[in-house]
């Protein structure tokens, strides 16, 4: 008898459980970087396109859920952490 091969969950599997909340993080990111200056707005749009896999916000939201969440401020915190990460790349 052979045992079935177990597969570790991937990032997509983890994000599926918090998908709607990741959408809130994206809305917060857009709200936080909104600008009236065309050049800054263009740069901000570029930053949103290169946001990657949302790994850090995923960790924040999973930690929030694991500690009794959902907290009303978790999406904002996750967006801030993602913006700090993006700033370090620039």
N, C-alpha and C positions, 0 to 999 in steps of 0.2 A: 504494500500500500504506500503510495506516495502522497505527501502532503502538498496542498496547493501552495504555490509561491505567493508570498505576501508582498504587497507593494506599499511602500511608504507613501503617505499623501504628499502631493506636490503643492506648490504655491496656489495653483488654480483651484485645487480641492479645498484648501483653506479659505480662499477668497470667496468661493461659492457660498459658504455659510454666512458671510457678512457682506454680500454683494450690494444690497441696498444702502448699507452704511458707507461703503466705499464711494457710492454715488454722492452721498452727503459730503464726503471729503472733497470730491472733485468740485462740487458747488462752492464749498468754502474756499478752495484754492482760487477759483475764478473771482469770487467776491473780494478776496484779500489783495489780489494783484490788479484789480481794475484800475485803469488810469485814463485820464483825459488827454494825455499827450500822445500823438500818433506813434512816435518812435518808441516810447516806453510800452505802449500797447502792443506794438509789433514784437518787441523783445519778450514781453510777457506771454504772448501767444506761442512763441517759439518754446519758451520754458514749459508750457503746458503740453506741447507736443512731445517733448523729450522726457516726460515724467517717468518713463520706465514702467516697472512692474508694480509700483505702489507697495513695495516690500515693507518699508517703515510704517506707513499708515496701517497696513495689515497687522503688523505686530501690535501697534497701539490699540486697534479695535479688538483684537483677540485678547489682549491683556485686560481691556475694559470688560469684555464679556466674562472672562475668567474670575474677575473680582467683583461680580455682582451687578455689572452694567445692565443696560446701557446708560451711561452718563450723558447728560445733555451737552457736555463740553468735549467729549471724546473726538468728535469729527473735527472740531476746531484745533485741538491739540495735534491731531494727526496731520492736518494741513500745515500747521506751523512747522512741525518736524520735517515734513517733506520740503517745504520752502527753504529751511535751513540747509538741508542736504543739497538742494539744487544750487543754492548760493555758493556752497563750497566747491561745486563743479565749475561754476563760472569764474 
